[in-house]
C-alpha cells in the first residue's frame, strides 16, 4: 500500500512540472568593452569570475558596458563581495555584518556614447535606499548599445556585472533565497563547479545555449517567518526572476523539536503564494540535516513533511533533498555541524542543478521534467566530487 501511494504521489509531482522548456538567455557582456570612473582596468567586472574585487563603489562612481545593437531587452545583474545578501530583510538578527552596498543608483542606456561619458544617456531604472548586495534589472534596450550603472550614493565592492539577452523572454533567471547555508554555498570559494556550470554540462546535448542568470540571496540566521513577512520586498529587490530556489528551515527547526512546524508551514504558504502572484516559480529544498555528533540535535521530520506536502499541494517542482545528502555525508558539514563545508556547498550547487536540469529539455515528456532517482545516481557516479 505504501509503495502504491508513493508512486501516485511521485506521478502527481512530476505531472506538475511546466510543459515549456526554459529558453536560454545568452550572456552578452562577457569580455565586452567596459569603461569606469575609477583608475585601472575594469575588465575583471565582466570576466565571468565571481569572488574577485574590481570596483570599490563610492559616491558618483560608475561603470558602462558596450553591447551589441540588435537586442530588445536585457537583464542586468550586479553582485557584491559581501557574504550576506541583506542586513535587514529576512530578520538576520545576530548574523548581520554591516552591509556596505550601492544605496542609490541609476541604470542608463545610450545609443551614441563612445567611452561611457560622452553621448546622450537616458535613465531607464533607478533604485533608492537599496538594502541588498546583489540585484537584477530587466531593461528595455531597443536602439541602444550601452548600459551604465551610476552610483549616486553608496559603498562596498562589486566583483561581477553580467548582462543577459532577454529578447526572447526571461525564462533562465534564478534567485537563490536561503539562510546561512545558502550564504556558505554561493558566497564562499567553490571546490568543484557552480550551479551554472553544472546546468551547462547537464543540458548541453538538448539545450546547448542555456546559461542561467542567478542572484545570490543568502541571509544568515534567517527563518521562514522573516522571509514570509517581507517576501514581496525580497522578490522585487532580487529582480522578479523566473524561479525562486528556496532553502529554509534550519533556524526554524533549531534544537530538534517540532514546536514551530505549524508556523513554518503557514510561512511557506505565504512565500509560495507571493511567488505565484508575481509569476515566479518557487522550488523548495528539503532542509539540510545536521551532524548530531556536533550539534546534539537533528532536524525534526515534521519540517521535511511540511515541505513535501506543500510541494505536492501547490504542484511545485521538487527541490533537492539536502536532508538525505547531509545525513549520509556529515563530513561535508563544518565544525559547527550545521553549515556546509566548501565541499558540502559545492555539492549543494550540484544537487540544485540535478533537481531542475530537466526543465531545460524541450523534448522531455511532461512527467519526466525532473531528474529521476536513477538518473541522479548515474550523474553522481560520473562526476568526480
Secondary structure by P-SEA (a helix, b strand, c coil): caaaaaaaaaaaaaaacccccccccccccccccccccccccccccccccccccccccccccbbbbbbbccccbbbbbbbccccccccccccccccccccccccbbbbbbbccccccccccccccccccccccccbbbbbbcccccbbbbbbcbbbbbbcbbbbbbcccccccbbbbcccaaaaaacccccccccaaaaaaaaaccccccbbbbbbbbbbccccaaaaaacaaaaaaaacccccccccccccccccccccaaaaaaaaaaaaaaaaaaacbbbbbccccccccccccccccaaaaaaaaaaaaaaccccccaaaaaaaacccccccccccccaaaaaaaaaaaaaacccccccccccccccccaaaaaaaaaaccc
